[in-house]
Amino acid sequence: MQKTNFTQSSWLTDFCNNLRIFTSIVVLQIAVFIYSFGFLSFDFEYLRKLSVLTLLTQLVGIIILITLCKLRSFFNKLGVAAGVLILTLLIIIITTVLAQLIGYLDLQLTFNLFDDQNAVNFINFKLTIASIIICLALIRYFYIQDQYNQQIQSLSEARIGALQARIKPHFLFNSLNSIASLISIDAQRAEKAVTDFSSLMRRTFTYKDQTISVAQELKWIEQYLAIEKLRLDERLDFDIFCEKSCENQMIPTLSIQPLVENAIIHGIQPLEEGGLITIMIHSDKSMLKITVTNPYITRTNSNSNGMALVNIRERLKLQYSAKAMLTTKGHKGEFVATIQLPL
C-alpha cells in the first residue's frame, strides 16, 4: 500500500532500471541547458562553456547513478537520514574529484576550458550544489512513483482476487446442482461424482495464486467434465487440443473453466441430443489463443454467459491491460468464446 513517507526498507528506488537511467540523464541535460541561459551568447565561447558544463555534469551524473545502482541495498539498510547524509558526502567527493581532475588536466594541457584555478573551484562548487539538489529530487520523485505504482498494483490484485473469488461459488453451486440432479437418476454415479467433486474442490479452493499453468487448468477442466459426464452421459462429448509449447504458459486462474461451464449449462444441457464441446489452445505469433466452442441456441443464450464473461474480461483488463481480450460469437448453431493473451 502507498505510504506518504519514506520507509527504512525501500526509500531508495532501483536506479539500475534503464528507463530511470535515461530519465535521470535527460533531467541533468535539461538542467544544464537551463543554467546555460545565464551566459547565453551567439559565439564560440557559449558553446565552449556549455560543453564543459555538459561533460562535467554527465560524468558526475553517470558515476552517481552507478553508485546508487550498486549500493541500493546498503543505503536502504541505513534508513533515510543516514543514507541521505552519506549520499550527500559521496556526491561532494565525486564532484570535487572530477571537477578538480578535469580542471588540473585542462590547466596543464592548456585546452583553455578554464581560465584559472578559481574558475575550476567556482564550477566545482556550483556543480556540487546542483548535483545534490537534482539527485535528492530524483530520488524523491522515483520514490513517489514507486509508491503510486505499488498502490495501483495492490488495488488491481485485490480486485482480481475478488473477481476470482466470485467465480468459485458460482462453480460450486452449479456443480452441486449437477450432482443433486444425478442422485435421483443413478445413486452410484452420484456417489462417484461426489468423490470426484470433493477432490476437485480441494484443489481449486486451496489454490490461491492469480495465475496457473494451462496444463493445470486443463486438469481441473477434465475433472469437471468427468463429473458432468456422469450426469449427462452420452449427451456430452468433449475434445481438448493443446499445443505442447502452450502447456506451461501461465494464464489467469479459472479463466477457461467458466467458459466450459457456460458451454454445458447454456449449450449442451438444453439440447435433448446434447453436443460437443471443443477446447483449442495454440500460439499464434505472439499471442496465446484459447477457444471454447459449443452448440448455440439463440433463445437460451440471450441472457447467458453474462457474469462469467464480464468477470473474465475484467480480470484480463486488470492483468494485461489492452493486450488481452475475450471475444464471443454465436453463428449457425455454434457459440465460440476466444481468449487471446500475450505470450
N, C-alpha and C positions, 0 to 999 in steps of 0.2 A: 504493500500500500504506500501511497505517497506520503512523505514527511516533509514538512516545511523547513526543517533544519538539517544540517549535515549530521550524518551518523558516523560513529567512530569506525565502523567496519567498511564503509563504502563512500567516503566523502570525495575520494579521487577517482574519476572516471577512467575508462580504458583509452589511453592515448595511443595504443597500438592499432586502433581502428583506422583504416585507410581514409574513410570519409572525414574523420576528425582531424587527421593529419593535414589533409588537403584544406579543410576549413580553417585551421589554425594558420597555415601558411598564407592563405588568401587574406585573412584578417590582418596579419602582420604587414603584408604588402600594401593593403589599403591604408593602414596607419602611417606607413612610410610616405605614401603619396599625399595624404592629408597634411602631414608635417612639412613636406617639401613646399607647400604653398607659401610658407613663411619666407622662403628665399627664392621664390619663383622669378625666373628671368629667362629671356629668349636668347640664351647664348650657351657656349660650351661649359661654362662654369656651373650652371644649374645641373647639367647632365653629369658633370663630374661629382658634385656633391650628392646627387641622387643615387649614383652608382655606388659610392662609398657607403652611404646610409643603408641602401638595399643589401649590399654584401654583408655588412656587419649584422643587420637585423635578421636576415635569413639564416646566417651562420649560427647566431646565438639561438634563434628560434628552433632550428633543427636539433641542436645539441640539447636544448631544454626538453624538447619533445621526446628525444631518445631517453633522456633521464627519467621523465615521467612514465614512459612506457616500461622501462626495465625495472624501475623501483616502485611501481604502484603498490605492490603488496607491503613493502617496507613502510611507505608513507601511510597507508591505511591502518597499519598496526599502531602507529604513533598517535593517532587522533588528529583533530583539526588544528588546534593551537600549535602543538609541537611540530606537526607536519608542515604547516604554513611557514613557521619560523625557519625551519631547516631548509625548506624550499627557497625561501627568500635569500638566505645566506648563499645557497648554491647558485642562484641567479646572479647575485652580486659578484661571486667569484668567477663564474663563467664569462659574464660580460666584461669584467675587468681584465681578465687574462687575454681574451680575444682582442679587445679594443687596444690594449697596450701592445700586444704582439704585432698586430697589423700596423699600428702606428709606428712601432720601432722599425719594422721592416721597411715601411714607406720612407721614413726619415733617413734610413741607412742607404736605401737603394735609389733615393731621390725620384720616386714616382710622382711626387707633388700632390698626393691625395690630401695631406695635411700640411698646414703652414708651419707649425711648430709643435712642441710638446704640450703647450697649453691647449691647442686645438684638439689634440688627442684626448687630454683629460676632460675637456668640456663635452665632447661627444660620448666619452665613456660614461660620464655622469648622466647625461640625458638618456642614453641607451639603457642604462641600468634601471632608472625610474620607469621608463616606458615598458621595459620587459616585465618588471614586477607587476605593474598595473594590468597589462594585457594578459599575462599568464594567469593571474588570480581571477580576472574577469572571465576568461575562457573556462577555467575550472568550475566556476560558479554556474556559468551558462550550461555547460555539458552536464553538470550535476542535476540542475533543474530539468533538463531534457530527459535524463535517465529516469528521474522520479516520475515524470509525466508518462513516459513510455511504460514504465513498470505499472503505474496505476491503470492505464488502458489495458495492458495485458492481463492484469488481475481481474478487472471487470469483465473482460472477454472470457477468461477462463471460468469465472463464476457463472456467467450467462450460459456458456457451453455446458457446464456441469448441470445447470438447472434444466436445460433443454434435453440433455441426455437422460436425466432422471425422470422426465415426463414420459419418455419412450418406454421405460421399463415397466411401470404399472400397466400401461396400455398393452404391452406384450404379455404381461402376467394374466390380466383379465381375459384376454382373447384365448390364451392357451387353456386356462381353466374352463372357459365356456366350451372349448372343443372337447376337453376330457369329460365334462359333465354330460354333453350330448352323446358321448360314446358309451357311458355307463349303462344306459337303458338298452343299448343295442348289443353290446358284447362286453361282458364284465371282465373277461380275461384280457382282452385288448386294452380296456380301460386301466387295468392294473399295471400292465406293461407301460402304458402311456404315462401313468403317474410316476413310475420309476424313472423313465427317460426324462420326464419333465423336471423331476427333483434334481437329477444330475445337471440338466441344462441350466436351471435356475441357480444352482450352487456356483456354476462358473460365471454366468453373466452378472449376477448381483454382487459377487465379490470382486469383480474386475473393475478397478477404479480409474484406470488410465483413460485419457480422452482419445487416444489413438490405438489402433490394433492392426495387426498384420492381416492382409487379405486372406491368407490361409486359415488363420484362427477364426475370423468372422465366418468363413465358409463352413468350418466345422460346426459352428453354432447353428448355422442355417440348415445344414444337413440333419442335425439332431431335431430341430424344429419341424422340418419337413417330414421326418420319420414319425413324429407324433401326429401330425396332420394326416399322414398316410394311413395310420391305424384307423382314423375316423372316416376318411373319405374313400379309402381303399382304391379301387380301380379308377375312380373319378379323378384322381390326382396323379399326374405324371410330372416329372421334372428332369431337366438336363442342366448340368453345370459345366461350363467350359472356362478354364482359366489358364492363361499362358504361364509357363513355368517362371519366366522372368518377373511376373507380377505378384507371385505368391508372398514375397517378403516386403512388398510395398506397404507402407503404413497409411491407413485411412481412418476417418472418424469412427469411433466405436458405435456399433449398431446403426450404421448408415445404409447397409444393404438389407438387413433383416426386416425393417418396417416395410420396404417395398415388396418383399416376398410375402409378408403378412397381408398386405393390402391385395396382392395378386390372388391370394387364396380367398379372402373374405369377399372381395368385390368382383373377382373374375371366375374362379373355379366353383366356389360354393353355390352361387345362384344357378349354375348350369346343371341340368339333370345329367348330361353326359360328361360333365367335368371338362378337363382340358389339360394343356401342357404349359408349365412354367419353365422358361429358359433364362438362365443367368449366364451372361457372357462377359468375361473380363479380359481385356487385352490393352496393350500400349499402342498409341497412335501418335507418332512423332514424340512430342514432349509431354503428352497427356496420358493419363490412365483413364480408360473408358470402362464403365460398369453399366451394363444394360440388362434390365429385367423386363421380360416380355410375357404377357398372359392374355387369355381371351378377354374381349372387351364388349360390354353391353351398355349402351348409352343410358338407358333408364336407371341402371344400377349404379353407374359411376358418376351420375350427375352431381352428387354431393359427397362422393367418397374421396379417400386419399388425402383429405384436407389437412388434418392435424399432422400426419406423418410427413407429408410433402413440405408443408410450411416449416416444420421442425428441422428437417434435413437442410432445407435451403438456408435457414438462419444460421445453423451450425457451420455450414460451408462458408457462408459470408464472413462469419466471425474468425474462422481459422485460416481461410485462404483469400479473403477479400474478394476482388472481382476475378481472381484467377481460376476459381472453380464454379461449377454450375450444375443445377439439376433441371433437366427438361423432360416434359411428358408429351405424349402424342397418342391419341386414340383414332384409329382409322381402319375401316373394313374389318370390324370384329376383333381387332387386336389393340392392346394397350401397351405402350413402350415407355419405360422410365429410364433415363440415361443420366448417370453421374459422370462428370468429367473433372478430374483432379490433376494438378501439375505434378509431374514426376520430379 
